[in-house]
């Protein structure tokens, strides 16, 4: 092999190595950028989910407070604080519902159900005293829904970090708003 052939061989192999290194580097770099983008996206989804679950946790805390009236009937304390405080709870539930895209479908359905119970109660009660009476009537239903909500909440937070399965389920979900009847002015006794 002559010096010229050796020189051509060295230059061509160096050139070939440079091309291969550049192409592979570009492929790997693009792949790593896509992974970083996906990771950042999943972090944002997780952040939004955590925010809504924190809001819901506060609402659950309010619903855990109950008492017995003089007549021996139980009701949630939120019914005893007056209509203004009662409306504040409803507003909190509405904020959770407005952001319910980040909740599991099961938890979203429970939140909507309990919110409907409170909305129905707000229309049924004319004043603070009748609000307590409505609270007594709805105690079992609301307590049952709150228990379901807590149970589902606990289940969901154990898998909150599993973003891909959550997004797949959401893409397939068929949650639709359904109308419900409100009994306006149905004063309780």
N, CA and C atoms as an extended XYZ file, in Angstrom:
567
Properties=species:S:1:pos:R:3:atomname:S:1:resname:S:1:resid:I:1 pbc="F F F"
N         0.845       -1.155        0.000 N   UNK     1
C         0.000        0.000        0.000 CA  UNK     1
C         0.899        1.230        0.000 C   UNK     1
N         0.609        2.128       -0.877 N   UNK     2
C         1.429        3.319       -1.007 CA  UNK     2
C         1.004        4.361        0.007 C   UNK     2
N         1.804        5.340        0.133 N   UNK     3
C         1.526        6.423        1.068 CA  UNK     3
C         0.240        7.132        0.676 C   UNK     3
N         0.037        7.310       -0.599 N   UNK     4
C        -1.165        7.996       -1.083 CA  UNK     4
C        -2.402        7.163       -0.754 C   UNK     4
N        -2.361        5.879       -0.935 N   UNK     5
C        -3.501        5.016       -0.626 CA  UNK     5
C        -3.794        5.031        0.878 C   UNK     5
N        -2.747        5.020        1.672 N   UNK     6
C        -2.903        5.066        3.127 CA  UNK     6
C        -3.532        6.389        3.533 C   UNK     6
N        -3.065        7.455        2.941 N   UNK     7
C        -3.600        8.776        3.253 CA  UNK     7
C        -5.077        8.869        2.855 C   UNK     7
N        -5.439        8.351        1.689 N   UNK     8
C        -6.833        8.360        1.228 CA  UNK     8
C        -7.680        7.512        2.173 C   UNK     8
N        -7.170        6.383        2.598 N   UNK     9
C        -7.879        5.492        3.503 CA  UNK     9
C        -8.126        6.164        4.858 C   UNK     9
N        -7.131        6.829        5.389 N   UNK    10
C        -7.248        7.511        6.681 CA  UNK    10
C        -8.253        8.659        6.579 C   UNK    10
N        -8.140        9.465        5.520 N   UNK    11
C        -9.036       10.610        5.355 CA  UNK    11
C       -10.474       10.136        5.157 C   UNK    11
N       -10.658        9.116        4.328 N   UNK    12
C       -12.015        8.643        4.063 CA  UNK    12
C       -12.616        7.981        5.298 C   UNK    12
N       -11.829        7.251        6.062 N   UNK    13
C       -12.377        6.632        7.275 CA  UNK    13
C       -12.676        7.705        8.323 C   UNK    13
N       -11.846        8.751        8.394 N   UNK    14
C       -12.114        9.857        9.316 CA  UNK    14
C       -13.378       10.593        8.898 C   UNK    14
N       -13.515       10.819        7.599 N   UNK    15
C       -14.698       11.479        7.082 CA  UNK    15
C       -15.937       10.627        7.336 C   UNK    15
N       -15.820        9.345        7.101 N   UNK    16
C       -16.924        8.428        7.351 CA  UNK    16
C       -17.303        8.432        8.837 C   UNK    16
N       -16.316        8.393        9.716 N   UNK    17
C       -16.560        8.418       11.164 CA  UNK    17
C       -17.249        9.709       11.577 C   UNK    17
N       -16.817       10.831       11.001 N   UNK    18
C       -17.415       12.111       11.331 CA  UNK    18
C       -18.887       12.158       10.911 C   UNK    18
N       -19.156       11.639        9.705 N   UNK    19
C       -20.542       11.622        9.209 CA  UNK    19
C       -21.402       10.726       10.092 C   UNK    19
N       -20.910        9.537       10.390 N   UNK    20
C       -21.671        8.603       11.231 CA  UNK    20
C       -21.903        9.200       12.621 C   UNK    20
N       -20.866        9.799       13.187 N   UNK    21
C       -20.989       10.401       14.514 CA  UNK    21
C       -21.996       11.538       14.502 C   UNK    21
N       -21.967       12.367       13.481 N   UNK    22
C       -22.894       13.485       13.376 CA  UNK    22
C       -24.330       12.993       13.229 C   UNK    22
N       -24.533       12.028       12.362 N   UNK    23
C       -25.890       11.496       12.144 CA  UNK    23
C       -26.409       10.839       13.426 C   UNK    23
N       -25.604        9.978       14.030 N   UNK    24
C       -26.030        9.315       15.267 CA  UNK    24
C       -26.251       10.319       16.392 C   UNK    24
N       -25.391       11.303       16.480 N   UNK    25
C       -25.546       12.342       17.497 CA  UNK    25
C       -26.842       13.105       17.316 C   UNK    25
N       -27.176       13.412       16.084 N   UNK    26
C       -28.421       14.115       15.798 CA  UNK    26
C       -29.639       13.277       16.139 C   UNK    26
N       -29.585       11.992       15.795 N   UNK    27
C       -30.699       11.088       16.102 CA  UNK    27
C       -30.887       10.969       17.614 C   UNK    27
N       -29.795       10.741       18.327 N   UNK    28
C       -29.864       10.603       19.782 CA  UNK    28
C       -30.317       11.910       20.422 C   UNK    28
N       -29.810       13.024       19.949 N   UNK    29
C       -30.193       14.332       20.484 CA  UNK    29
C       -31.690       14.581       20.289 C   UNK    29
N       -32.214       14.284       19.112 N   UNK    30
C       -33.650       14.445       18.842 CA  UNK    30
C       -34.484       13.537       19.725 C   UNK    30
N       -34.034       12.334       19.899 N   UNK    31
C       -34.731       11.372       20.753 CA  UNK    31
C       -34.764       11.868       22.203 C   UNK    31
N       -33.638       12.391       22.680 N   UNK    32
C       -33.571       12.911       24.046 CA  UNK    32
C       -34.447       14.151       24.225 C   UNK    32
N       -34.528       15.006       23.196 N   UNK    33
C       -35.396       16.182       23.266 CA  UNK    33
C       -36.860       15.762       23.365 C   UNK    33
N       -37.249       14.746       22.600 N   UNK    34
C       -38.628       14.257       22.661 CA  UNK    34
C       -38.942       13.685       24.044 C   UNK    34
N       -37.999       12.979       24.621 N   UNK    35
C       -38.196       12.432       25.960 CA  UNK    35
C       -38.327       13.565       26.976 C   UNK    35
N       -37.463       14.581       26.881 N   UNK    36
C       -37.533       15.728       27.785 CA  UNK    36
C       -38.865       16.462       27.636 C   UNK    36
N       -39.335       16.617       26.400 N   UNK    37
C       -40.609       17.281       26.159 CA  UNK    37
C       -41.748       16.488       26.802 C   UNK    37
N       -41.759       15.177       26.600 N   UNK    38
C       -42.803       14.334       27.184 CA  UNK    38
C       -42.755       14.397       28.706 C   UNK    38
N       -41.545       14.351       29.267 N   UNK    39
C       -41.412       14.438       30.727 CA  UNK    39
C       -41.957       15.759       31.250 C   UNK    39
N       -41.663       16.848       30.574 N   UNK    40
C       -42.152       18.158       31.007 CA  UNK    40
C       -43.676       18.228       30.891 C   UNK    40
N       -44.205       17.661       29.826 N   UNK    41
C       -45.659       17.621       29.635 CA  UNK    41
C       -46.315       16.827       30.768 C   UNK    41
N       -45.787       15.670       31.083 N   UNK    42
C       -46.343       14.842       32.152 CA  UNK    42
C       -46.236       15.541       33.508 C   UNK    42
N       -45.180       16.304       33.717 N   UNK    43
C       -45.049       17.076       34.960 CA  UNK    43
C       -46.165       18.107       35.063 C   UNK    43
N       -46.493       18.760       33.948 N   UNK    44
C       -47.551       19.758       33.947 CA  UNK    44
C       -48.920       19.120       34.208 C   UNK    44
N       -49.164       17.966       33.605 N   UNK    45
C       -50.422       17.254       33.841 CA  UNK    45
C       -50.520       16.861       35.313 C   UNK    45
N       -49.443       16.324       35.858 N   UNK    46
C       -49.428       15.921       37.264 CA  UNK    46
C       -49.654       17.122       38.174 C   UNK    46
N       -49.039       18.245       37.851 N   UNK    47
C       -49.206       19.458       38.653 CA  UNK    47
C       -50.673       19.892       38.687 C   UNK    47
N       -51.317       19.873       37.540 N   UNK    48
C       -52.732       20.264       37.470 CA  UNK    48
C       -53.616       19.289       38.238 C   UNK    48
N       -53.303       18.018       38.125 N   UNK    49
C       -54.083       17.019       38.861 CA  UNK    49
C       -53.928       17.224       40.365 C   UNK    49
N       -52.730       17.468       40.818 N   UNK    50
C       -52.488       17.672       42.248 CA  UNK    50
C       -53.259       18.890       42.743 C   UNK    50
N       -53.263       19.967       41.962 N   UNK    51
C       -53.987       21.182       42.357 CA  UNK    51
C       -55.472       20.899       42.581 C   UNK    51
N       -56.092       20.150       41.681 N   UNK    52
C       -57.523       19.858       41.812 CA  UNK    52
C       -57.776       18.915       42.981 C   UNK    52
N       -56.906       17.940       43.161 N   UNK    53
C       -57.083       17.016       44.280 CA  UNK    53
C       -56.906       17.739       45.618 C   UNK    53
N       -56.062       18.748       45.663 N   UNK    54
C       -55.920       19.550       46.887 CA  UNK    54
C       -57.201       20.338       47.159 C   UNK    54
N       -57.797       20.912       46.121 N   UNK    55
C       -59.070       21.620       46.288 CA  UNK    55
C       -60.150       20.677       46.807 C   UNK    55
N       -60.194       19.493       46.231 N   UNK    56
C       -61.198       18.513       46.634 CA  UNK    56
C       -60.959       18.033       48.064 C   UNK    56
N       -59.714       17.906       48.443 N   UNK    57
C       -59.389       17.484       49.809 CA  UNK    57
C       -59.964       18.469       50.826 C   UNK    57
N       -59.888       19.748       50.541 N   UNK    58
C       -60.449       20.765       51.433 CA  UNK    58
C       -61.970       20.619       51.535 C   UNK    58
N       -62.613       20.350       50.425 N   UNK    59
C       -64.069       20.163       50.427 CA  UNK    59
C       -64.460       18.920       51.234 C   UNK    59
N       -63.706       17.862       51.087 N   UNK    60
C       -63.976       16.641       51.854 CA  UNK    60
C       -63.863       16.927       53.345 C   UNK    60
N       -62.853       17.718       53.722 N   UNK    61
C       -62.682       18.072       55.129 CA  UNK    61
C       -63.900       18.780       55.690 C   UNK    61
N       -64.501       19.673       54.907 N   UNK    62
C       -65.707       20.372       55.352 CA  UNK    62
C       -66.886       19.411       55.513 C   UNK    62
N       -66.929       18.402       54.675 N   UNK    63
C       -68.059       17.467       54.699 CA  UNK    63
C       -67.937       16.411       55.802 C   UNK    63
N       -66.794       16.321       56.437 N   UNK    64
C       -66.598       15.322       57.488 CA  UNK    64
C       -67.141       15.778       58.835 C   UNK    64
N       -67.527       17.019       58.938 N   UNK    65
C       -68.000       17.571       60.209 CA  UNK    65
C       -69.516       17.431       60.293 C   UNK    65
N       -69.968       16.667       61.289 N   UNK    66
C       -71.396       16.429       61.486 CA  UNK    66
C       -71.745       16.592       62.953 C   UNK    66
N       -73.031       16.706       63.216 N   UNK    67
C       -73.489       16.775       64.609 CA  UNK    67
C       -74.895       16.215       64.702 C   UNK    67
N       -75.351       16.043       65.949 N   UNK    68
C       -76.713       15.598       66.209 CA  UNK    68
C       -77.524       16.791       66.698 C   UNK    68
N       -78.716       16.926       66.158 N   UNK    69
C       -79.620       17.981       66.606 CA  UNK    69
C       -80.321       17.521       67.888 C   UNK    69
N       -81.045       18.423       68.507 N   UNK    70
C       -81.786       18.089       69.723 CA  UNK    70
C       -82.781       16.961       69.500 C   UNK    70
N       -83.272       16.841       68.264 N   UNK    71
C       -84.235       15.777       67.957 CA  UNK    71
C       -83.552       14.441       67.650 C   UNK    71
N       -82.214       14.400       67.771 N   UNK    72
C       -81.470       13.158       67.562 CA  UNK    72
C       -81.110       12.872       66.110 C   UNK    72
N       -81.442       13.775       65.230 N   UNK    73
C       -81.132       13.579       63.809 CA  UNK    73
C       -79.777       14.213       63.488 C   UNK    73
N       -79.008       13.519       62.676 N   UNK    74
C       -77.678       13.997       62.293 CA  UNK    74
C       -77.768       14.896       61.057 C   UNK    74
N       -76.827       15.822       60.979 N   UNK    75
C       -76.681       16.652       59.793 CA  UNK    75
C       -75.237       17.149       59.727 C   UNK    75
N       -74.813       17.507       58.540 N   UNK    76
C       -73.465       18.042       58.351 CA  UNK    76
C       -73.447       19.492       58.830 C   UNK    76
N       -72.373       19.866       59.507 N   UNK    77
C       -72.295       21.205       60.095 CA  UNK    77
C       -72.405       22.324       59.066 C   UNK    77
N       -72.047       22.059       57.847 N   UNK    78
C       -72.125       23.094       56.822 CA  UNK    78
C       -73.562       23.592       56.667 C   UNK    78
N       -74.544       22.775       57.046 N   UNK    79
C       -75.943       23.202       56.999 CA  UNK    79
C       -76.283       24.142       58.156 C   UNK    79
N       -75.488       24.122       59.219 N   UNK    80
C       -75.774       24.922       60.414 CA  UNK    80
C       -75.162       26.316       60.370 C   UNK    80
N       -74.234       26.557       59.486 N   UNK    81
C       -73.511       27.830       59.461 CA  UNK    81
C       -74.235       28.925       58.690 C   UNK    81
N       -75.401       28.617       58.157 N   UNK    82
C       -76.163       29.610       57.405 CA  UNK    82
C       -75.964       29.459       55.904 C   UNK    82
N       -76.846       30.108       55.182 N   UNK    83
C       -76.848       29.956       53.722 CA  UNK    83
C       -75.570       30.495       53.065 C   UNK    83
N       -75.007       31.567       53.627 N   UNK    84
C       -73.792       32.130       53.013 CA  UNK    84
C       -72.641       31.136       53.059 C   UNK    84
N       -72.414       30.508       54.205 N   UNK    85
C       -71.352       29.498       54.316 CA  UNK    85
C       -71.676       28.287       53.452 C   UNK    85
N       -72.971       27.974       53.408 N   UNK    86
C       -73.405       26.858       52.582 CA  UNK    86
C       -73.091       27.130       51.109 C   UNK    86
N       -73.313       28.368       50.680 N   UNK    87
C       -73.008       28.737       49.298 CA  UNK    87
C       -71.501       28.704       49.031 C   UNK    87
N       -70.716       29.021       50.051 N   UNK    88
C       -69.259       28.937       49.887 CA  UNK    88
C       -68.819       27.509       49.589 C   UNK    88
N       -69.433       26.541       50.286 N   UNK    89
C       -69.122       25.135       50.012 CA  UNK    89
C       -69.507       24.802       48.571 C   UNK    89
N       -70.679       25.249       48.161 N   UNK    90
C       -71.109       24.988       46.791 CA  UNK    90
C       -70.139       25.599       45.778 C   UNK    90
N       -69.671       26.815       46.065 N   UNK    91
C       -68.702       27.451       45.163 CA  UNK    91
C       -67.438       26.612       45.068 C   UNK    91
N       -66.975       26.090       46.196 N   UNK    92
C       -65.786       25.241       46.194 CA  UNK    92
C       -65.979       23.997       45.355 C   UNK    92
N       -67.160       23.394       45.471 N   UNK    93
C       -67.455       22.218       44.649 CA  UNK    93
C       -67.531       22.586       43.169 C   UNK    93
N       -68.055       23.770       42.871 N   UNK    94
C       -68.128       24.220       41.476 CA  UNK    94
C       -66.733       24.444       40.890 C   UNK    94
N       -65.816       24.944       41.702 N   UNK    95
C       -64.435       25.122       41.233 CA  UNK    95
C       -63.832       23.758       40.903 C   UNK    95
N       -64.085       22.777       41.768 N   UNK    96
C       -63.576       21.415       41.506 CA  UNK    96
C       -64.195       20.871       40.233 C   UNK    96
N       -65.496       21.058       40.063 N   UNK    97
C       -66.160       20.568       38.846 CA  UNK    97
C       -65.616       21.266       37.608 C   UNK    97
N       -65.345       22.561       37.712 N   UNK    98
C       -64.805       23.301       36.568 CA  UNK    98
C       -63.443       22.757       36.149 C   UNK    98
N       -62.713       22.178       37.078 N   UNK    99
C       -61.396       21.621       36.781 CA  UNK    99
C       -61.412       20.093       36.790 C   UNK    99
N       -62.587       19.517       36.665 N   UNK   100
C       -62.722       18.065       36.821 CA  UNK   100
C       -62.096       17.256       35.686 C   UNK   100
N       -61.657       17.917       34.656 N   UNK   101
C       -60.941       17.213       33.587 CA  UNK   101
C       -59.734       16.463       34.158 C   UNK   101
N       -59.189       16.967       35.253 N   UNK   102
C       -57.984       16.383       35.849 CA  UNK   102
C       -58.290       15.312       36.885 C   UNK   102
N       -59.592       15.078       37.162 N   UNK   103
C       -60.004       14.016       38.082 CA  UNK   103
C       -60.278       12.739       37.307 C   UNK   103
N       -60.238       11.616       38.000 N   UNK   104
C       -60.678       10.379       37.354 CA  UNK   104
C       -62.174       10.506       37.071 C   UNK   104
N       -62.661        9.784       36.085 N   UNK   105
C       -64.075        9.850       35.740 CA  UNK   105
C       -64.952        9.441       36.918 C   UNK   105
N       -64.508        8.423       37.660 N   UNK   106
C       -65.287        7.943       38.791 CA  UNK   106
C       -65.424        9.030       39.865 C   UNK   106
N       -64.318        9.677       40.176 N   UNK   107
C       -64.353       10.734       41.184 CA  UNK   107
C       -65.144       11.938       40.674 C   UNK   107
N       -65.001       12.249       39.422 N   UNK   108
C       -65.764       13.354       38.828 CA  UNK   108
C       -67.258       13.108       38.980 C   UNK   108
N       -67.707       11.892       38.724 N   UNK   109
C       -69.131       11.568       38.838 CA  UNK   109
C       -69.631       11.724       40.272 C   UNK   109
N       -68.823       11.329       41.243 N   UNK   110
C       -69.213       11.457       42.652 CA  UNK   110
C       -69.298       12.933       43.038 C   UNK   110
N       -68.323       13.719       42.603 N   UNK   111
C       -68.327       15.156       42.914 CA  UNK   111
C       -69.568       15.818       42.316 C   UNK   111
N       -69.923       15.463       41.109 N   UNK   112
C       -71.120       16.024       40.480 CA  UNK   112
C       -72.364       15.607       41.270 C   UNK   112
N       -72.420       14.353       41.691 N   UNK   113
C       -73.586       13.880       42.457 CA  UNK   113
C       -73.747       14.629       43.774 C   UNK   113
N       -72.654       14.784       44.498 N   UNK   114
C       -72.747       15.480       45.785 CA  UNK   114
C       -73.057       16.962       45.571 C   UNK   114
N       -72.530       17.536       44.529 N   UNK   115
C       -72.824       18.938       44.226 CA  UNK   115
C       -74.305       19.110       43.916 C   UNK   115
N       -74.883       18.167       43.224 N   UNK   116
C       -76.315       18.227       42.919 CA  UNK   116
C       -77.151       18.148       44.192 C   UNK   116
N       -76.713       17.339       45.132 N   UNK   117
C       -77.437       17.257       46.409 CA  UNK   117
C       -77.426       18.611       47.117 C   UNK   117
N       -76.270       19.271       47.098 N   UNK   118
C       -76.171       20.583       47.738 CA  UNK   118
C       -76.952       21.647       46.972 C   UNK   118
N       -76.945       21.569       45.677 N   UNK   119
C       -77.714       22.518       44.874 CA  UNK   119
C       -79.204       22.340       45.142 C   UNK   119
N       -79.653       21.103       45.186 N   UNK   120
C       -81.049       20.808       45.491 CA  UNK   120
C       -81.407       21.329       46.881 C   UNK   120
N       -80.508       21.135       47.836 N   UNK   121
C       -80.754       21.615       49.203 CA  UNK   121
C       -80.853       23.136       49.240 C   UNK   121
N       -80.022       23.817       48.466 N   UNK   122
C       -80.049       25.286       48.484 CA  UNK   122
C       -81.357       25.823       47.934 C   UNK   122
N       -81.972       25.116       46.988 N   UNK   123
C       -83.268       25.547       46.464 CA  UNK   123
C       -84.409       25.157       47.392 C   UNK   123
N       -84.237       24.073       48.133 N   UNK   124
C       -85.294       23.592       49.026 CA  UNK   124
C       -85.401       24.423       50.300 C   UNK   124
N       -84.330       25.042       50.721 N   UNK   125
C       -84.332       25.794       51.985 CA  UNK   125
C       -84.582       27.276       51.744 C   UNK   125
N       -85.547       27.816       52.477 N   UNK   126
C       -85.841       29.243       52.342 CA  UNK   126
C       -85.008       30.104       53.290 C   UNK   126
N       -84.630       29.535       54.419 N   UNK   127
C       -83.878       30.289       55.416 CA  UNK   127
C       -82.898       29.355       56.127 C   UNK   127
N       -82.175       29.899       57.104 N   UNK   128
C       -81.145       29.114       57.788 CA  UNK   128
C       -81.733       27.920       58.549 C   UNK   128
N       -82.905       28.125       59.151 N   UNK   129
C       -83.521       27.030       59.916 CA  UNK   129
C       -83.961       25.894       59.000 C   UNK   129
N       -84.579       26.242       57.898 N   UNK   130
C       -85.013       25.185       56.976 CA  UNK   130
C       -83.813       24.517       56.307 C   UNK   130
N       -82.699       25.228       56.230 N   UNK   131
C       -81.481       24.627       55.692 CA  UNK   131
C       -81.011       23.475       56.585 C   UNK   131
N       -81.093       23.659       57.893 N   UNK   132
C       -80.732       22.587       58.826 CA  UNK   132
C       -81.669       21.400       58.648 C   UNK   132
N       -82.960       21.670       58.475 N   UNK   133
C       -83.922       20.578       58.273 CA  UNK   133
C       -83.634       19.807       56.984 C   UNK   133
N       -83.287       20.533       55.933 N   UNK   134
C       -82.920       19.872       54.672 CA  UNK   134
C       -81.649       19.048       54.879 C   UNK   134
N       -80.714       19.593       55.664 N   UNK   135
C       -79.488       18.866       55.970 CA  UNK   135
C       -79.757       17.556       56.677 C   UNK   135
N       -80.740       17.550       57.560 N   UNK   136
C       -81.121       16.312       58.258 CA  UNK   136
C       -81.680       15.288       57.276 C   UNK   136
N       -82.531       15.778       56.361 N   UNK   137
C       -83.129       14.882       55.363 CA  UNK   137
C       -82.071       14.286       54.431 C   UNK   137
N       -81.068       15.062       54.105 N   UNK   138
C       -80.061       14.628       53.131 CA  UNK   138
C       -78.816       14.019       53.778 C   UNK   138
N       -78.803       13.905       55.086 N   UNK   139
C       -77.589       13.461       55.784 CA  UNK   139
C       -77.080       12.117       55.262 C   UNK   139
N       -77.932       11.123       55.215 N   UNK   140
C       -77.494        9.770       54.800 CA  UNK   140
C       -76.950        9.775       53.376 C   UNK   140
N       -77.652       10.434       52.477 N   UNK   141
C       -77.233       10.471       51.066 CA  UNK   141
C       -75.882       11.179       50.932 C   UNK   141
N       -75.740       12.319       51.595 N   UNK   142
C       -74.487       13.075       51.499 CA  UNK   142
C       -73.347       12.330       52.181 C   UNK   142
N       -73.637       11.710       53.332 N   UNK   143
C       -72.599       10.942       54.036 CA  UNK   143
C       -72.125        9.773       53.182 C   UNK   143
N       -73.058        9.118       52.513 N   UNK   144
C       -72.699        7.997       51.639 CA  UNK   144
C       -71.839        8.476       50.461 C   UNK   144
N       -72.240        9.581       49.846 N   UNK   145
C       -71.466       10.137       48.730 CA  UNK   145
C       -70.086       10.594       49.189 C   UNK   145
N       -70.021       11.225       50.379 N   UNK   146
C       -68.732       11.672       50.903 CA  UNK   146
C       -67.813       10.474       51.158 C   UNK   146
N       -68.386        9.399       51.672 N   UNK   147
C       -67.593        8.188       51.912 CA  UNK   147
C       -67.069        7.629       50.579 C   UNK   147
N       -67.932        7.571       49.574 N   UNK   148
C       -67.506        7.111       48.245 CA  UNK   148
C       -66.414        8.017       47.695 C   UNK   148
N       -66.599        9.322       47.907 N   UNK   149
C       -65.627       10.296       47.404 CA  UNK   149
C       -64.279       10.094       48.086 C   UNK   149
N       -64.274        9.925       49.394 N   UNK   150
C       -63.019        9.708       50.120 CA  UNK   150
C       -62.321        8.439       49.654 C   UNK   150
N       -63.103        7.391       49.497 N   UNK   151
C       -62.547        6.101       49.073 CA  UNK   151
C       -61.915        6.220       47.682 C   UNK   151
N       -62.628        6.852       46.771 N   UNK   152
C       -62.111        7.027       45.404 CA  UNK   152
C       -60.924        7.981       45.397 C   UNK   152
N       -60.983        9.013       46.207 N   UNK   153
C       -59.889        9.968       46.337 CA  UNK   153
C       -58.618        9.234       46.756 C   UNK   153
N       -58.728        8.401       47.785 N   UNK   154
C       -57.568        7.637       48.264 CA  UNK   154
C       -57.026        6.714       47.183 C   UNK   154
N       -57.921        6.086       46.457 N   UNK   155
C       -57.495        5.205       45.361 CA  UNK   155
C       -56.759        6.002       44.291 C   UNK   155
N       -57.326        7.146       43.923 N   UNK   156
C       -56.746        7.961       42.854 CA  UNK   156
C       -55.363        8.505       43.215 C   UNK   156
N       -55.204        8.985       44.443 N   UNK   157
C       -53.912        9.599       44.768 CA  UNK   157
C       -52.795        8.566       44.824 C   UNK   157
N       -53.155        7.294       44.998 N   UNK   158
C       -52.108        6.268       44.987 CA  UNK   158
C       -51.559        6.044       43.580 C   UNK   158
N       -52.304        6.475       42.569 N   UNK   159
C       -51.870        6.289       41.178 CA  UNK   159
C       -51.807        7.606       40.420 C   UNK   159
N       -51.744        8.712       41.139 N   UNK   160
C       -51.758       10.034       40.518 CA  UNK   160
C       -50.597       10.226       39.542 C   UNK   160
N       -49.485        9.611       39.834 N   UNK   161
C       -48.278        9.767       39.017 CA  UNK   161
C       -48.339        8.993       37.707 C   UNK   161
N       -49.305        8.121       37.545 N   UNK   162
C       -49.415        7.314       36.326 CA  UNK   162
C       -50.193        8.104       35.274 C   UNK   162
N       -49.474        8.949       34.587 N   UNK   163
C       -50.091        9.915       33.672 CA  UNK   163
C       -50.577        9.269       32.368 C   UNK   163
N       -49.764        8.421       31.765 N   UNK   164
C       -50.169        7.826       30.486 CA  UNK   164
C       -51.480        7.053       30.594 C   UNK   164
N       -51.626        6.158       31.581 N   UNK   165
C       -52.912        5.453       31.691 CA  UNK   165
C       -54.084        6.404       31.955 C   UNK   165
N       -53.850        7.438       32.756 N   UNK   166
C       -54.908        8.425       33.033 CA  UNK   166
C       -55.347        9.102       31.738 C   UNK   166
N       -54.396        9.548       30.933 N   UNK   167
C       -54.725       10.235       29.683 CA  UNK   167
C       -55.436        9.299       28.705 C   UNK   167
N       -55.042        8.033       28.681 N   UNK   168
C       -55.730        7.069       27.806 CA  UNK   168
C       -57.190        6.895       28.248 C   UNK   168
N       -57.406        6.770       29.554 N   UNK   169
C       -58.784        6.613       30.060 CA  UNK   169
C       -59.615        7.863       29.763 C   UNK   169
N       -59.022        9.042       29.944 N   UNK   170
C       -59.739       10.284       29.678 CA  UNK   170
C       -60.114       10.398       28.194 C   UNK   170
N       -59.220        9.959       27.329 N   UNK   171
C       -59.490       10.029       25.887 CA  UNK   171
C       -60.670        9.132       25.506 C   UNK   171
N       -60.870        8.065       26.257 N   UNK   172
C       -61.955        7.123       25.967 CA  UNK   172
C       -63.222        7.417       26.758 C   UNK   172
N       -63.151        8.354       27.692 N   UNK   173
C       -64.288        8.581       28.584 CA  UNK   173
C       -65.453        9.204       27.837 C   UNK   173
N       -66.640        8.931       28.347 N   UNK   174
C       -67.853        9.449       27.712 CA  UNK   174
C       -68.676       10.238       28.715 C   UNK   174
N       -67.994       10.978       29.591 N   UNK   175
C       -68.725       11.795       30.557 CA  UNK   175
C       -69.473       12.887       29.829 C   UNK   175
N       -70.765       12.909       30.059 N   UNK   176
C       -71.605       13.943       29.470 CA  UNK   176
C       -72.444       14.542       30.581 C   UNK   176
N       -72.754       15.792       30.456 N   UNK   177
C       -73.605       16.439       31.434 CA  UNK   177
C       -75.030       15.947       31.244 C   UNK   177
N       -75.654       15.585       32.345 N   UNK   178
C       -77.052       15.185       32.271 CA  UNK   178
C       -77.878       16.131       33.130 C   UNK   178
N       -79.036       16.456       32.648 N   UNK   179
C       -79.926       17.356       33.365 CA  UNK   179
C       -80.492       16.654       34.590 C   UNK   179
N       -80.837       17.439       35.578 N   UNK   180
C       -81.490       16.871       36.750 CA  UNK   180
C       -82.534       17.845       37.239 C   UNK   180
N       -83.493       17.318       37.970 N   UNK   181
C       -84.611       18.125       38.433 CA  UNK   181
C       -84.301       18.750       39.782 C   UNK   181
N       -84.643       20.004       39.916 N   UNK   182
C       -84.496       20.713       41.178 CA  UNK   182
C       -85.873       21.045       41.694 C   UNK   182
N       -86.115       20.707       42.943 N   UNK   183
C       -87.406       21.003       43.570 CA  UNK   183
C       -87.332       22.365       44.232 C   UNK   183
N       -87.691       23.399       43.492 N   UNK   184
C       -87.613       24.774       44.008 CA  UNK   184
C       -88.748       24.991       45.012 C   UNK   184
N       -88.332       25.475       46.183 N   UNK   185
C       -89.311       25.833       47.195 CA  UNK   185
C       -89.932       24.660       47.896 C   UNK   185
N       -89.398       23.474       47.748 N   UNK   186
C       -89.940       22.309       48.458 CA  UNK   186
C       -89.446       22.369       49.894 C   UNK   186
N       -90.097       23.193       50.684 N   UNK   187
C       -89.680       23.396       52.078 CA  UNK   187
C       -89.795       22.108       52.850 C   UNK   187
N       -88.773       21.849       53.640 N   UNK   188
C       -88.772       20.631       54.437 CA  UNK   188
C       -89.449       20.893       55.763 C   UNK   188
N       -89.921       19.843       56.352 N   UNK   189
C       -90.584       19.998       57.643 CA  UNK   189
C       -89.772       19.442       58.765 C   UNK   189
